[in-house]
Amino acid sequence: MVRFNRMVGTSVLLAGGLVAAGFAAPAAGAATPAITNWYRLPGAHSAHSHTKSGWFSSNWSGYAETGHFTSVSGSWTVPSVGAGIATPGSAWFSSAWVGIDGYSDTHLIQTGTEEDFYGGSAHYSAWWEILPKAESGISHPVSAGDAMSATITQLSTTVMRPKRKKAKVVTKYWTISLQDRTQGWTFSTTQLYRGTGNSAEFIVEAPVVGRTVSTLAGYSFLPGSGLGGDINSALVATSIGGAPTGAGLSYANDAGTLVQNGVQVSTPGPQDTSATAFNSSYGATEPAAPTN
């Protein structure tokens, strides 16, 4: 694991004892740092905010729906990244992902892509994660502009208990699947997860490195083949085995903006007409809704 030095004058204490700060860039050839995609840390509305989104955070932006969910699916184009708003020579990090929980509790199951900039170049990778553990890397190639698809689904398994006549239905296992349609690979794993399933998310995040919320990388979504928005085809299910349906994204109710050190650094736009896609921009400018 790489140790990063916090830069004097750029840190701020956040909920949960975490700190938002800039990072010194890792040395050339250094290992990739351990990264965690944290639950949502509430953030204050900035006086310079240019959005009417329903919530603000110091580590998340995007859409989060509340209710009860047994499955979430989404697609996105891997954004290209460069330096963020911080001292030159720093390191910047970002993640794009879909997940269950984490909006109003500390549980979270998720999968996505990492888009970081340090050592003078961009670094891209794929991962899955169940808090409180850090990212588990997926050993397949990822590049800016790749078309990604992800699904996280709760399973129902019937098992016979020793010395009992009746079977027991187990619903604590979830399958996490991630596909890179551009590179042509698919990853899947089934894991034990005990979260409540009370929210579903489609997020761009400034992840946590150690106990520190990173400075968000300057990201830019590239046109993706067959994709209707930067984050798109957002689907959810509300019963085990139930068919996924359109998420019904609502800008007024579900959208949130990322504010770090009083600066709005990531802004989602309104949903499209099918309420299953939205665009997202680095900075304070709200992007237009997808036209597809």
Secondary structure by P-SEA (a helix, b strand, c coil): cbbbbbcccccccccccbbbbbbccccccccccccccccbbbbccccccccccccccccccccccccccccccccccccccccccccccbbbbccccccccccccccccbbbbbbbbccccccccccccccccccccccccccccbbbbbbbbbbbbbbbcccccbbbbbccbbbbbbbccccbbbbbbbbbbbcccccccccccccccccccccccccccccccccccccccbbbbcccccccccccccccccbbbbbccccccbbbcccccccccccccccccccccccc
